[in-house]
Amino acid sequence: MVLKRLFTAIGVTAAALALSLTATTSAAAAPADAPTPVKSRIESAAVPDTAVEQRTCRARFSQGVNQRLKADATSTILGIIPADTWVQASCTRVAGGEYNACGLASDFWMEVYWNGNWGHSVWSCVKDWEYTS
């Protein structure tokens, strides 16, 4: 009887150890380079934290793309950004409605400033993107 309890205790301890190692390994295996989508600057009226370094970016697209009011393929079109035209852009991508563009299916969008308006354009057509400050 004592032996049975001893082996049961060893088995429970081994199972707990195996589960803790599995949980740690799964968390460590998560991709670190995938950016977390952030709430759109257009939808947020919050004042930015001045302690955080503010960055500005620009982008250009491989083909002419629609600039839309919201990050959705059915949203109002504000204009068409011609291919290879540099535009002021957000430094992060945002999640939105799904679309097919430039040979890819995605739901990531980029906020862009074009013709005096902030709007959204498809992330999959971004040809070049860079920090400007």
C-alpha positions in Angstrom: 0.0 0.0 0.0 2.8 2.4 0.8 4.5 1.6 -2.4 1.3 2.3 -4.3 1.0 5.7 -2.7 4.7 6.5 -3.4 4.3 5.6 -7.1 1.1 7.6 -7.4 2.8 10.6 -5.9 5.7 10.3 -8.3 3.3 10.0 -11.2 1.3 13.1 -10.2 4.6 15.1 -9.7 5.9 14.0 -13.1 2.6 14.9 -14.8 2.6 18.4 -13.2 6.2 18.9 -14.3 5.4 17.8 -17.9 2.3 20.2 -18.0 4.3 23.1 -16.7 7.1 22.6 -19.3 4.5 22.3 -22.1 2.8 25.6 -21.0 6.2 27.3 -20.9 7.3 25.9 -24.3 4.0 26.9 -26.0 4.3 30.5 -24.8 7.9 30.8 -25.8 7.0 29.4 -29.3 4.6 32.3 -30.1 5.9 34.4 -33.0 7.5 37.6 -31.6 7.7 39.5 -34.9 3.9 39.6 -35.5 2.8 43.1 -34.5 -0.3 43.5 -32.5 -3.0 45.4 -34.3 -3.7 48.7 -32.6 -6.8 50.9 -32.6 -6.9 53.3 -35.4 -5.8 56.9 -34.9 -9.0 57.9 -36.8 -11.2 56.1 -34.2 -9.3 57.2 -31.1 -9.6 60.7 -29.7 -7.1 60.0 -27.0 -4.1 62.3 -26.6 -0.8 60.5 -27.4 1.5 59.9 -24.5 4.4 62.4 -24.8 6.7 60.1 -23.0 6.6 57.6 -25.9 8.7 58.5 -28.9 6.4 59.5 -31.7 7.4 58.1 -35.1 6.3 59.0 -38.6 6.3 56.8 -41.6 5.7 56.8 -45.3 4.7 54.1 -47.8 4.2 53.5 -51.5 2.1 50.9 -53.2 2.9 48.5 -56.0 -0.3 49.4 -57.8 -3.0 52.1 -57.6 -5.0 51.4 -54.4 -8.3 52.8 -53.0 -8.0 55.0 -50.0 -11.1 54.1 -47.9 -12.8 55.8 -45.0 -12.6 52.7 -42.8 -10.5 49.5 -42.8 -13.1 47.6 -44.8 -13.4 46.8 -48.5 -17.0 48.0 -48.6 -16.2 51.4 -46.9 -16.5 54.7 -48.8 -13.7 55.4 -51.3 -12.0 58.7 -50.5 -9.6 58.6 -53.5 -7.2 56.4 -55.5 -3.5 56.5 -54.6 -1.5 56.0 -57.8 1.2 53.3 -57.8 4.7 54.4 -56.7 3.4 57.5 -55.0 4.9 58.1 -51.5 2.2 59.0 -48.9 2.3 59.7 -45.2 1.3 56.5 -43.4 0.9 55.0 -40.0 3.8 53.1 -38.6 1.7 50.1 -37.7 -0.9 48.0 -39.5 -4.5 47.7 -38.3 -6.9 44.9 -38.4 -10.1 45.4 -40.4 -12.3 43.7 -43.0 -10.9 40.9 -45.2 -10.0 41.6 -48.9 -8.1 40.2 -51.9 -5.6 42.6 -53.4 -2.2 42.3 -55.1 -2.5 38.6 -55.2 -3.0 38.2 -51.5 -5.9 37.7 -49.1 -5.6 39.6 -45.8 -7.4 41.7 -43.2 -4.5 44.1 -42.4 -4.8 47.7 -43.5 -2.5 50.8 -43.3 -3.7 54.2 -42.4 -2.6 56.7 -45.1 -2.9 60.4 -45.6 -3.8 61.3 -49.2 -5.5 64.4 -50.7 -6.0 66.0 -47.3 -7.7 63.0 -45.7 -6.6 60.2 -43.4 -8.1 56.9 -44.5 -7.1 53.2 -45.0 -5.5 51.3 -47.8 -4.7 47.6 -48.2 -1.5 46.4 -46.5 -0.9 43.6 -49.1 -0.1 46.1 -51.8 2.6 48.0 -49.9 5.8 48.1 -52.0 8.0 50.2 -49.8 7.6 51.4 -46.2 10.0 53.4 -44.1 10.3 55.5 -41.0 10.7 59.2 -41.7 11.6 60.2 -38.1 
